[in-house]
């Protein structure tokens, strides 16, 4: 019978990474467009990271503004002011 120590598997790593920094006209300053990536454990090294979510570094301030801003802040899913720059 195989013991528990034989089944130990490294955990996946999850973190937020900045994809792009650009100027946002809604808040009139530079913002970071970020993605939450999950990197596979060492037992599956050949797989690319998976994207779990997207966000803007200034999303909290935009949401407290009272106006619908954009898809990156989560308040207006039909408007992506940075779409032409990200592929």
C-alpha positions, 0 to 999 in steps of 0.5 A: 500500500502506498503511504500518504507521503508518496502522494504529496503534491506541490500547491499551485501558485496564485497571484495578481500580475500587471498586464499593462499600465495605461492612462484612464480618462475616467480617473485622469491618471495612470492605472494598472490592468491586472490579471489573477493567474494560477501557475500549475504545481511542479508536477505539471510544469508544461501547462501555461498559467490560467487566468482567473480574473481581471481587475484595474488597480484603481477599481475601488476608487472608481466604484466609490465614484458613483458613476459606471466606469468600465469592465475592468472596475466591474461596473459597466460590462459593455465598455472596455476603454483599453480593448484596442491595446490588449490582445 
